[in-house]
Amino acid sequence: MPEVRLVDIHKKYPGVIAVKNVSITFTTATVTCLLGPSGCGKTTMMRIIAGLETPTAGDVFFDDNRITDLPARKRKIGMVFQYPVVYRNISVYRNIELPLLEEKLSESERKKRIQQVIDILGLEDSVEKEISQLDGGTRQKVAIARTVARQPAVILFDEPITNVDAEAKVQLKRALKELTRQLRQTIIYVTHDQTEAMTLADQIALMKEGEIVQLDAPRKLYNRPDDVFGGWFLGNPGMNFFEHRVEALDGGLGLKSPLFPGPLKISGLNGQDRITVGIRPEHVKLGREPSNFAVGGNVRRKFIVVGGHYLVSVELGDKIIKVKVDPVLGRQIEIEVWVECPLDWITLFGPDGRRLDANLSV
Ligand code: ATP
């Protein structure tokens, strides 16, 4: 399986720049998710890789081969779309088999490949059924099986589970995870759904307005976003952000904030006079009793969110912080609470929204 490389890819449509000078490597045998809000250029990038769109500038490489001008049909790409591409009136088995008949394969190899995808995708019970008898999730599994069995050099998924119901989504996610784990193909997966990206990706390319804001392993991107955009876009809800003025403190620099019980020193700044403190709601500690590094606050709102957890908004001086707590504590808390923002979980951003290599300390 080749490594896919985009070098300075730029794509301009009349009135809009869909992709802005993007360079990225999709390493062999990894799953990269292109994640971002609608209109950020994910699909355009994928279509450029597939050869369905020509870049305005820049090049596409499969390993060391420049394939920018190679027609789509010669790229050995497999694509899975939002809506399954399958034949309705023939069986699942036949659907998977048809594209393989175009390849020069021995019968035993063909059967082996079909059986492999049927096993991985859990399609055993459906092999003899016609597509018209299947639900949307299973149809999409068949579309995936058809693509994967051909063993293309690169597989592109364009929001493949957006249009199936919630239960089928869970099943499909599990099947895709298994598929990617077993096949180790170069997979590029477009989605606007962060949970999908966090579950499936080895690396996520987070996109905004035609640019890649950060390319990283899911956990790293989540815990240490390079940009406020990553803090805001990922998480449910995203990070809390608090802007502060940098002040002189004990011969150095520091900040005073109602988030902390006293002034804090800041090291590693590079001339910034304002910084933004970011912390995720689930990394903030909430208690009913005072503790060492906690400050007292008043609960303004609380409501139940996914998994029975509570999202609690707490007023700390002139700031409101969102905190995610477990169901037991969530039920117990009333008005007065104690809030601790552990320094290890704090990310600092500069006025341009980029993460700073700076630290807070007592
Ligand atoms: P979505 O999830 O909504 O598809 P996306 O992140 O995949 O969004 P793209 O579809 O790549 O984004 O679109 C990026 C930008 O380019 C958008 O502003 C879109 O309107 C524009 N665009 C995409 N295709 C074309 C086209 N063929 N002609 C003109 N503008 C286009």
Boltz pocket constraint, residues with backbone or C-beta under 6 A from the ligand:
constraints:
  - pocket:
      binder: B
      contacts: [[A, 13], [A, 14], [A, 16], [A, 17], [A, 18], [A, 36], [A, 37], [A, 38], [A, 39], [A, 40], [A, 41], [A, 42], [A, 43], [A, 44], [A, 45], [A, 192]]
      max_distance: 6.0
